[in-house]
Amino acid sequence: MRDYDVIKGPVDTEKSNLQKETLNKVTLEVADSANRVQIRKAVENIFDVQVASVRTVRVKGKVKRRGRVLGRRKDWKKAVVTLMPGHRIKFFEGV
């Protein structure tokens, strides 16, 4: 699996922004089949930073209703990546 197939994009929420600013953690949406080692290597290669740790979570999709029809959002996987002190990802600074 290539590095750009592993990482799908950033997760932009209030909690992830707070973690990014105070704890030097970046939250990313990743491929469902990616493991921690693949996520670590992809982040280090793409953004040229050193990773301290990687935590992964499988997020269950919510059930949503549109009139009488019930639908469901898809399940996805996110990773909270802790960067080494002194390392920042410039790509997410303006987000």
OpenMM code with the backbone's topology and positions (N, CA, C; nanometers):
from openmm import Vec3, app, unit

residues = "MET ARG ASP TYR ASP VAL ILE LYS GLY PRO VAL ASP THR GLU LYS SER ASN LEU GLN LYS GLU THR LEU ASN LYS VAL THR LEU GLU VAL ALA ASP SER ALA ASN ARG VAL GLN ILE ARG LYS ALA VAL GLU ASN ILE PHE ASP VAL GLN VAL ALA SER VAL ARG THR VAL ARG VAL LYS GLY LYS VAL LYS ARG ARG GLY ARG VAL LEU GLY ARG ARG LYS ASP TRP LYS LYS ALA VAL VAL THR LEU MET PRO GLY HIS ARG ILE LYS PHE PHE GLU GLY VAL".split()
positions = [
    Vec3(0.0851, -0.1180, 0.0000),
    Vec3(0.0000, 0.0000, 0.0000),
    Vec3(0.0896, 0.1242, 0.0000),
    Vec3(0.0637, 0.2169, -0.0925),
    Vec3(0.1434, 0.3384, -0.1014),
    Vec3(0.1060, 0.4356, 0.0106),
    Vec3(0.1972, 0.5303, 0.0380),
    Vec3(0.1767, 0.6256, 0.1472),
    Vec3(0.0518, 0.7100, 0.1275),
    Vec3(0.0261, 0.7515, 0.0045),
    Vec3(-0.0890, 0.8373, -0.0208),
    Vec3(-0.2202, 0.7594, -0.0219),
    Vec3(-0.2129, 0.6261, -0.0279),
    Vec3(-0.3332, 0.5443, -0.0145),
    Vec3(-0.3699, 0.5245, 0.1319),
    Vec3(-0.2719, 0.5344, 0.2203),
    Vec3(-0.2944, 0.5130, 0.3635),
    Vec3(-0.3671, 0.6326, 0.4241),
    Vec3(-0.3203, 0.7537, 0.3940),
    Vec3(-0.3776, 0.8749, 0.4535),
    Vec3(-0.4793, 0.9358, 0.3583),
    Vec3(-0.6028, 0.9499, 0.4066),
    Vec3(-0.7090, 1.0080, 0.3238),
    Vec3(-0.7215, 1.1585, 0.3424),
    Vec3(-0.7013, 1.2076, 0.4649),
    Vec3(-0.7115, 1.3511, 0.4866),
    Vec3(-0.7204, 1.3843, 0.6337),
    Vec3(-0.7207, 1.5133, 0.6672),
    Vec3(-0.7286, 1.5550, 0.8069),
    Vec3(-0.8717, 1.5499, 0.8598),
    Vec3(-0.8835, 1.5361, 0.9903),
    Vec3(-1.0120, 1.5462, 1.0585),
    Vec3(-1.0133, 1.6821, 1.1262),
    Vec3(-1.1054, 1.7690, 1.0867),
    Vec3(-1.1084, 1.9060, 1.1351),
    Vec3(-1.2259, 1.9247, 1.2295),
    Vec3(-1.1995, 1.9068, 1.3599),
    Vec3(-1.3002, 1.9291, 1.4629),
    Vec3(-1.2398, 2.0186, 1.5709),
    Vec3(-1.3224, 2.0626, 1.6629),
    Vec3(-1.2723, 2.1460, 1.7726),
    Vec3(-1.1717, 2.0694, 1.8569),
    Vec3(-1.2022, 1.9450, 1.8861),
    Vec3(-1.1128, 1.8635, 1.9681),
    Vec3(-0.9794, 1.8394, 1.8979),
    Vec3(-0.9828, 1.8092, 1.7684),
    Vec3(-0.8577, 1.7840, 1.6971),
    Vec3(-0.7737, 1.9114, 1.6860),
    Vec3(-0.8379, 2.0261, 1.6684),
    Vec3(-0.7637, 2.1525, 1.6637),
    Vec3(-0.6996, 2.1844, 1.7977),
    Vec3(-0.7697, 2.1578, 1.9075),
    Vec3(-0.7148, 2.1805, 2.0410),
    Vec3(-0.5960, 2.0885, 2.0676),
    Vec3(-0.6081, 1.9604, 2.0282),
    Vec3(-0.4979, 1.8663, 2.0457),
    Vec3(-0.3776, 1.9061, 1.9607),
    Vec3(-0.4032, 1.9571, 1.8423),
    Vec3(-0.2947, 1.9980, 1.7532),
    Vec3(-0.2155, 2.1133, 1.8148),
    Vec3(-0.2859, 2.2084, 1.8748),
    Vec3(-0.2201, 2.3268, 1.9292),
    Vec3(-0.1516, 2.3003, 2.0626),
    Vec3(-0.2137, 2.2215, 2.1502),
    Vec3(-0.1596, 2.2054, 2.2854),
    Vec3(-0.0745, 2.0799, 2.3033),
    Vec3(-0.1144, 1.9684, 2.2435),
    Vec3(-0.0479, 1.8403, 2.2686),
    Vec3(0.0384, 1.7919, 2.1527),
    Vec3(0.0442, 1.8683, 2.0426),
    Vec3(0.1213, 1.8314, 1.9231),
    Vec3(0.0736, 1.6987, 1.8642),
    Vec3(-0.0602, 1.6808, 1.8588),
    Vec3(-0.1216, 1.5614, 1.8007),
    Vec3(-0.2011, 1.6009, 1.6772),
    Vec3(-0.1920, 1.5192, 1.5728),
    Vec3(-0.2640, 1.5438, 1.4484),
    Vec3(-0.3618, 1.4288, 1.4276),
    Vec3(-0.4866, 1.4601, 1.3936),
    Vec3(-0.5885, 1.3578, 1.3704),
    Vec3(-0.6115, 1.3453, 1.2199),
    Vec3(-0.6035, 1.2207, 1.1697),
    Vec3(-0.6148, 1.1944, 1.0269),
    Vec3(-0.7178, 1.0853, 1.0006),
    Vec3(-0.7847, 1.0956, 0.8870),
    Vec3(-0.8674, 0.9852, 0.8400),
    Vec3(-0.7769, 0.8949, 0.7575),
    Vec3(-0.7796, 0.7651, 0.7872),
    Vec3(-0.6884, 0.6710, 0.7215),
    Vec3(-0.7677, 0.5576, 0.6585),
    Vec3(-0.6988, 0.4776, 0.5778),
    Vec3(-0.7617, 0.3628, 0.5131),
    Vec3(-0.8007, 0.2589, 0.6176),
    Vec3(-0.9104, 0.1883, 0.5928),
    Vec3(-0.9597, 0.0890, 0.6890),
    Vec3(-0.8607, -0.0246, 0.7116),
    Vec3(-0.7837, -0.0595, 0.6108),
    Vec3(-0.6923, -0.1731, 0.6224),
    Vec3(-0.5548, -0.1337, 0.6738),
    Vec3(-0.5285, -0.0044, 0.6989),
    Vec3(-0.3976, 0.0413, 0.7427),
    Vec3(-0.3755, 0.0105, 0.8901),
    Vec3(-0.2533, -0.0324, 0.9226),
    Vec3(-0.2192, -0.0555, 1.0630),
    Vec3(-0.1290, 0.0572, 1.1122),
    Vec3(-0.0894, 0.0517, 1.2396),
    Vec3(-0.0140, 0.1610, 1.2999),
    Vec3(0.1223, 0.1816, 1.2348),
    Vec3(0.1885, 0.0734, 1.1989),
    Vec3(0.3211, 0.0832, 1.1376),
    Vec3(0.3113, 0.1517, 1.0014),
    Vec3(0.2111, 0.1152, 0.9218),
    Vec3(0.1921, 0.1774, 0.7908),
    Vec3(0.1576, 0.3257, 0.8049),
    Vec3(0.0752, 0.3598, 0.9034),
    Vec3(0.0366, 0.4989, 0.9261),
    Vec3(0.1587, 0.5805, 0.9677),
    Vec3(0.2404, 0.5263, 1.0570),
    Vec3(0.3614, 0.5948, 1.1026),
    Vec3(0.4560, 0.6225, 0.9857),
    Vec3(0.4819, 0.5212, 0.9039),
    Vec3(0.5728, 0.5378, 0.7902),
    Vec3(0.5180, 0.6381, 0.6892),
    Vec3(0.3871, 0.6348, 0.6650),
    Vec3(0.3261, 0.7267, 0.5687),
    Vec3(0.3377, 0.8712, 0.6164),
    Vec3(0.3093, 0.8971, 0.7433),
    Vec3(0.3175, 1.0330, 0.7968),
    Vec3(0.4622, 1.0822, 0.7934),
    Vec3(0.5563, 0.9964, 0.8324),
    Vec3(0.6968, 1.0374, 0.8318),
    Vec3(0.7477, 1.0655, 0.6909),
    Vec3(0.7062, 0.9847, 0.5929),
    Vec3(0.7525, 1.0046, 0.4553),
    Vec3(0.6875, 1.1252, 0.3879),
    Vec3(0.5572, 1.1424, 0.4062),
    Vec3(0.4859, 1.2502, 0.3374),
    Vec3(0.5189, 1.3869, 0.3976),
    Vec3(0.5160, 1.3983, 0.5301),
    Vec3(0.5298, 1.5288, 0.5951),
    Vec3(0.6698, 1.5567, 0.6483),
    Vec3(0.7622, 1.4596, 0.6400),
    Vec3(0.9006, 1.4759, 0.6833),
    Vec3(0.9094, 1.5180, 0.8305),
    Vec3(0.8424, 1.4419, 0.9164),
    Vec3(0.8443, 1.4632, 1.0612),
    Vec3(0.8744, 1.3301, 1.1300),
    Vec3(0.9011, 1.3355, 1.2605),
    Vec3(0.9190, 1.2142, 1.3384),
    Vec3(0.7952, 1.1917, 1.4242),
    Vec3(0.7489, 1.0670, 1.4282),
    Vec3(0.6263, 1.0315, 1.4989),
    Vec3(0.6616, 0.9622, 1.6296),
    Vec3(0.5985, 1.0056, 1.7389),
    Vec3(0.6210, 0.9440, 1.8687),
    Vec3(0.5292, 0.8238, 1.8878),
    Vec3(0.3997, 0.8392, 1.8560),
    Vec3(0.3058, 0.7283, 1.8720),
    Vec3(0.1870, 0.7462, 1.7790),
    Vec3(0.1160, 0.6347, 1.7573),
    Vec3(-0.0028, 0.6345, 1.6721),
    Vec3(-0.1127, 0.5590, 1.7455),
    Vec3(-0.2287, 0.6204, 1.7570),
    Vec3(-0.3477, 0.5566, 1.8133),
    Vec3(-0.4532, 0.5501, 1.7044),
    Vec3(-0.5222, 0.4363, 1.6926),
    Vec3(-0.6242, 0.4218, 1.5898),
    Vec3(-0.7598, 0.3946, 1.6526),
    Vec3(-0.8655, 0.4400, 1.5824),
    Vec3(-1.0030, 0.4233, 1.6286),
    Vec3(-1.0895, 0.3917, 1.5078),
    Vec3(-1.1767, 0.2926, 1.5199),
    Vec3(-1.2768, 0.2666, 1.4159),
    Vec3(-1.4032, 0.3412, 1.4565),
    Vec3(-1.4464, 0.4330, 1.3705),
    Vec3(-1.5636, 0.5159, 1.3981),
    Vec3(-1.6828, 0.4537, 1.3266),
    Vec3(-1.7870, 0.4234, 1.4022),
    Vec3(-1.9085, 0.3656, 1.3447),
    Vec3(-1.9942, 0.4756, 1.2835),
    Vec3(-2.0500, 0.4488, 1.1677),
    Vec3(-2.1350, 0.5454, 1.1004),
    Vec3(-2.2688, 0.5608, 1.1709),
    Vec3(-2.3192, 0.6826, 1.1707),
    Vec3(-2.4458, 0.7100, 1.2378),
    Vec3(-2.5633, 0.6693, 1.1497),
    Vec3(-2.6744, 0.6342, 1.2137),
    Vec3(-2.7991, 0.6084, 1.1422),
    Vec3(-2.8704, 0.7418, 1.1268),
    Vec3(-2.9038, 0.7772, 1.0040),
    Vec3(-2.9696, 0.9036, 0.9752),
    Vec3(-3.1034, 0.8775, 0.9083),
    Vec3(-3.1973, 0.9677, 0.9292),
    Vec3(-3.3308, 0.9521, 0.8746),
    Vec3(-3.3614, 1.0687, 0.7820),
    Vec3(-3.4201, 1.0363, 0.6686),
    Vec3(-3.4652, 1.1384, 0.5742),
    Vec3(-3.6107, 1.1058, 0.5419),
    Vec3(-3.7001, 1.1684, 0.6159),
    Vec3(-3.8413, 1.1347, 0.6019),
    Vec3(-3.8675, 0.9980, 0.6628),
    Vec3(-3.9249, 0.9069, 0.5821),
    Vec3(-3.9502, 0.7714, 0.6303),
    Vec3(-3.8332, 0.6781, 0.6041),
    Vec3(-3.7381, 0.7237, 0.5243),
    Vec3(-3.6287, 0.6367, 0.4817),
    Vec3(-3.5137, 0.6451, 0.5807),
    Vec3(-3.4697, 0.5303, 0.6283),
    Vec3(-3.3536, 0.5240, 0.7160),
    Vec3(-3.2296, 0.4982, 0.6324),
    Vec3(-3.1253, 0.5730, 0.6608),
    Vec3(-2.9981, 0.5533, 0.5929),
    Vec3(-2.8875, 0.5426, 0.6955),
    Vec3(-2.7689, 0.5128, 0.6488),
    Vec3(-2.6580, 0.4964, 0.7403),
    Vec3(-2.5332, 0.5539, 0.6770),
    Vec3(-2.4582, 0.6324, 0.7551),
    Vec3(-2.3296, 0.6810, 0.7080),
    Vec3(-2.2288, 0.5668, 0.7154),
    Vec3(-2.1240, 0.5745, 0.6356),
    Vec3(-2.0293, 0.4636, 0.6322),
    Vec3(-1.9341, 0.4681, 0.7516),
    Vec3(-1.8833, 0.3511, 0.7898),
    Vec3(-1.7836, 0.3407, 0.8950),
    Vec3(-1.6493, 0.3897, 0.8394),
    Vec3(-1.5640, 0.4438, 0.9268),
    Vec3(-1.4339, 0.4907, 0.8838),
    Vec3(-1.3340, 0.4758, 0.9972),
    Vec3(-1.2086, 0.4944, 0.9651),
    Vec3(-1.1025, 0.4757, 1.0628),
    Vec3(-1.0231, 0.6048, 1.0755),
    Vec3(-0.9926, 0.6427, 1.1996),
    Vec3(-0.9109, 0.7613, 1.2199),
    Vec3(-0.7895, 0.7264, 1.3032),
    Vec3(-0.6859, 0.8067, 1.2879),
    Vec3(-0.5616, 0.7871, 1.3613),
    Vec3(-0.5234, 0.9181, 1.4280),
    Vec3(-0.4863, 0.9114, 1.5563),
    Vec3(-0.4343, 1.0265, 1.6279),
    Vec3(-0.2836, 1.0062, 1.6375),
    Vec3(-0.2092, 1.0903, 1.5672),
    Vec3(-0.0645, 1.0764, 1.5555),
    Vec3(0.0018, 1.1805, 1.6453),
    Vec3(0.0829, 1.1340, 1.7413),
    Vec3(0.1584, 1.2233, 1.8285),
    Vec3(0.2952, 1.2451, 1.7667),
    Vec3(0.3299, 1.3714, 1.7458),
    Vec3(0.4588, 1.4059, 1.6860),
    Vec3(0.5630, 1.4287, 1.7950),
    Vec3(0.6895, 1.4078, 1.7584),
    Vec3(0.7998, 1.4317, 1.8516),
    Vec3(0.8086, 1.5814, 1.8821),
    Vec3(0.8590, 1.6184, 2.0000),
    Vec3(0.8716, 1.7603, 2.0330),
    Vec3(0.9573, 1.8342, 1.9297),
    Vec3(0.9107, 1.9511, 1.8898),
    Vec3(0.9823, 2.0309, 1.7916),
    Vec3(0.9398, 2.0061, 1.6477),
    Vec3(0.8600, 1.9039, 1.6233),
    Vec3(0.8127, 1.8740, 1.4880),
    Vec3(0.6700, 1.9239, 1.4721),
    Vec3(0.6438, 1.9893, 1.3592),
    Vec3(0.5104, 2.0385, 1.3266),
    Vec3(0.4813, 2.0038, 1.1825),
    Vec3(0.3529, 1.9881, 1.1492),
    Vec3(0.3126, 1.9679, 1.0119),
    Vec3(0.2589, 2.1010, 0.9614),
    Vec3(0.3315, 2.1631, 0.8705),
    Vec3(0.2953, 2.2961, 0.8198),
    Vec3(0.1663, 2.2940, 0.7380),
    Vec3(0.1354, 2.1774, 0.6799),
    Vec3(0.0170, 2.1652, 0.5961),
    Vec3(-0.1107, 2.1969, 0.6733),
    Vec3(-0.1158, 2.1633, 0.8021),
    Vec3(-0.2365, 2.1811, 0.8812),
    Vec3(-0.2399, 2.3130, 0.9581),
    Vec3(-0.1393, 2.3983, 0.9430),
    Vec3(-0.1346, 2.5215, 1.0186),
    Vec3(-0.2450, 2.6180, 0.9774),
    Vec3(-0.2790, 2.6256, 0.8492),
    Vec3(-0.3807, 2.7187, 0.8034),
    Vec3(-0.5206, 2.6608, 0.8038),
    Vec3(-0.5356, 2.5313, 0.8362),
    Vec3(-0.6652, 2.4631, 0.8292),
    Vec3(-0.7478, 2.4992, 0.9485),
] * unit.nanometer
topology = app.Topology()
chain = topology.addChain("A")
for resn in residues:
    res = topology.addResidue(resn, chain)
    for name in ("N", "CA", "C"):
        topology.addAtom(name, app.Element.getBySymbol(name[0]), res)
